[in-house]
Amino acid sequence: MYPSYGLAGLRMGAEEYLALGKTPERCELIHGVVVMSPRPAPRHSKGFQEILFQLGQFARAGGRADVYAQTDLKISDCSVLRPDIYAYYPSTPMTAAAIPDRLSEAPDLVVEVLSPGSEAYDLITKKEEYEQRGVKECWVIDPRDARTRAWHREGSRLIESLVEGLSLASRALPGFTLDLGALAKAIGRPPA
């Protein structure tokens, strides 16, 4: 059993971490160390909901996207992340029987919505993990000003893409375009 002062800072492997099940804290495992995630603010929640809504509409309209939200992703034997939203571009349409019990394959698209205090963690630590593990595209949304940053894979690197205008076309999920105007409206901010 773990101490009553929480899990933050403890060392363990991915399997041990996943065996904990539901924990009272929002946490992830990075390089074998449990890291606390900040609680999301209301704008984070609104931005998260809008992105998930748009991805859901795309999938329901026949777009190929297998979407997960705030679900553990075992990306190595010592790292388990919980991206806000991530999606795979499946080769065939998903069926209920094909839903895995645990996710460990690098997603095609990862979306992180910043929370107060999570900037360095999301923009550096987690982005580097995504780059090392083969994620094809990564978007980071700042709900304070609706600024969106995007990276796409070129070889072994995630290269930052220029985000202009009121839409962001995914390179990893062909046919999906994030409506940045609707996202900005959902979080109550003018588009960046």
N, C-alpha and C positions, 0 to 999 in steps of 0.2 A: 504494500500500500504506500501511496505517496504522502508526503507531509501535508498538514493542513494549511500551510502557507502558500500552496499553489504549485503549479508545474513549471512556471517560467524559470528558465536557466538550467533545468535538469537535462542531463544527457541520456539519450536512448536511441535505439534504432527505429526504423520506420515500422517494422512489424510490432514492436513493443508499443510504439505510439498509437498505432491503429487499434491495438487491442484495448486501449483505454476506453474506447467507445465515446459516448457523449460526455463532455466535460463542462463544468460550470463556466470556464473561461473560454474566450475566443483565442485559439492558439494555432500555431503551425510549427512544423519541425524543419529547421534549417541546419544542414551539416551536423545533424545529431544533437542539436540544442533546441529545446522548446522555447519558442518566442511568442510573446503575447501580441495579439492584434488589437488595435484600438477599436472601441465601439464606434459604429458609424453614426454620423450626424444626420439630421433630417434631409438635407440636400443630397447626401450620399444615397440615402434610401430612395429618394425620388429619381435620381439619375439611374441607379441600378434598375429600378422598376421599368423605366422607359426603355432602356437598352434591352432588357429581357423581353419586354412587350414587342419591340420591333423584330427581334430575332424569332420570337414565337410566331408572329404574323408571317414572316418569311418562310418558316418551316411549314406552317399550315397551308400556305399558298403553293406548296410543292417544291420550295427551295430545299436543297440538300444541306441540312444542318442538324447535327445531333448535339443538343445544347444542355449544359449543366450549370447550376448556380450554387455557389457556396458549398461545394462538395469536395471532400478530401481527394487529392490527386497525389498518389505516390509516384514521385518522379525519380527516386533513387533509393538505395537501401538506407540512406540517412536523411532524406528530405521528403516531407509530406506538406504540400502547400494546399491552400484553400482559396483559389482565385475567386473573385466576385462572380465572374461568368466565364465559361470557356465552351468551345464548340469544336466538333470534329466535322470534317467533310467526308461523309461515308461514301464508300464505293457503291453501295446498294441502300435502298431505304431501310431505316431501322424498324425492327419489330419488337414487341414487348419481350419476346423470348431472347432477343439479342442484347438486352440491357445487362451489362456486367454487374457483378456484386461489388467490384472494386475497380477503380480507374487508375491505370498506371502508364498508359501510352501518352506521349506528348501530344497535346491538343494542337489543332491547326490554328485556332484563334483564342487568345486570352484577353479578357477585358478586366482591368482593375479600375475601380472608382476610389480616388483618394479619400482618406479619412483624416481628421486633424491629427498630425503627428506621424502619418504613415508615408510621407513623401519619399524619404530616403530608402525606406524599406521596400516600397513598391517600385520606385524608379531605378534603384541600384541593385539591391540584394535579390529581389524576386525576378527582376528583368534579366539579371545575369544568369540565374537558375534556368529561366525559360530559354535563354540563348544556348546554354550548354546542353540542354536536354532536347533541342530540336524543334521547339515551337516555331511555327511558320510566320505568325503575325501576333503583335502585342499592341493593345491600345490602352492608354492611361488617360482617364478623364478627371479633371479637377472641378468638382462641383461648386467651388467658390466663384469661379469666373467662366465656367463652361469651356475652358481650354481643353483641347484634345490633342494628345501626342500619339503618334503611331510609328511602329517599327515593323519592318518586313524582312524576311530572311533572304540573304544573298550569300550563298555558300554556307560557311559555318557561323556567320555573324547575323545579328539583328541590326539593320541599318535604319536610322530614323528617316521617315518620309515627311515631306511637307504636307500639312493639312490646311487646305484653303477652301473657302466657301462654306456652304451649309450642308455638305454631304461628304461622307467618307466611304468610298467603295472598298470592300474587303478584297484582298488578293488571295486570301486563304479559303474564303467561302464564295466562290464565283456566283455572281448574281445578287449578293447581299450588299446593300448600301445603307449605312447608318445615317438617319436624318438628324443632323446636328442642330438644326433649327428647332425641331420638336424636343430634342434633348435639352437645349437651353431653356425652352419654355417650361418644360417639366420641372427644372430646378430653379426657375424664377430668375434667370440671368439672361442678359443679351448674349448672343453668340460671340465667342472670342474671335 
